[in-house]
Amino acid sequence: MKIENLRQIGKKLYSKIRKTRQKPFLSEPHSKGAAGDKTFPIDKKAEDIIIGSLEALKEPLSIVSEEAGLKEIKGGGKKVLIDPIDGSKNAITGIPFYCSSIAVTDGDNIGSITLAYVINLLTGDEFWAEKGRGAFFNGERIHAQKDDILYLVAYEAPSPKNDIPTIMRLLAEARRTRCLGATALDLAYLAYGSISVFITPSPSRSFDFAGGYLLIKEVGGIFTDIKGNSIEDVEIGLKRGTPLLASGNRQLHEKVLKLLG
């Protein structure tokens, strides 16, 4: 499995999925995915493209996907974490901010991720990383923010009543805030230097952030839970695992942890 394999999958996704933009709420869910969320036609279409492309590689792989759950190819092998459409609610409500995310790992935890790929399905912009070899945007090497100014804080709040009060001190200190609705794409733009900090107090599943995790590690960013604990040992799977805090650099991260108290 190489990054070029993932890029080829991305080209197929962009070609097919970008044409499926719809009027708000035109699409109805037809089932629930293995992770418990509603599965919409756009989710299923993206997943079919990804899994079909992986099967065509004829390599032993173990797939962990939001919709299909666990699936083995040729008896299983390296784990491939898939979020076919990250930002599904944006996609079905007509908001143009969603992506596909794929990560490959040699082991059973987040720290063993070796390849990551995220594609913005509206623009075709690609973000990818290889462990120990850096992170890239459309082929150009990228770097995260270098200073400790909170220019833009992005966040997710799946449970606003509980999540917003938890991070209010951080949001109040930021020059700008955004709740964009697609975790993998948020993390990709943090690695690109557009976002200073990303936070979500509610537990996230491994495939939600696996691709973004390696992107941020490869640009020198910091990625922990919201108490500053390492998430490298978080087990890969379908269950919700951990709250997330990612920053462009250590100074920023320490500043945020102090604000969170």
Secondary structure, DSSP 8 states (H G I E B T S, - for coil): --HHHHHHHHHHHHHHHGGG--STT-S---EE-TTSSEE-HHHHHHHHHHHHHHHHTT--EEEEETTTEEEEETT--EEEEEEEEETHHHHHTT-S--EEEEEEESSSBGGGEEEEEEEETTT--EEEEETTTEEEETTEE-----S---SEEEE--SSHHHHHHHHHHHHHH-SEEE--S-HHHHHHHHHHTS-SEEEEEEEEEHHHHHHHHHHHHHTT-EEE-TTS-B-TT-B-SSSEEEEEEEESSHHHHHHHHHHH-
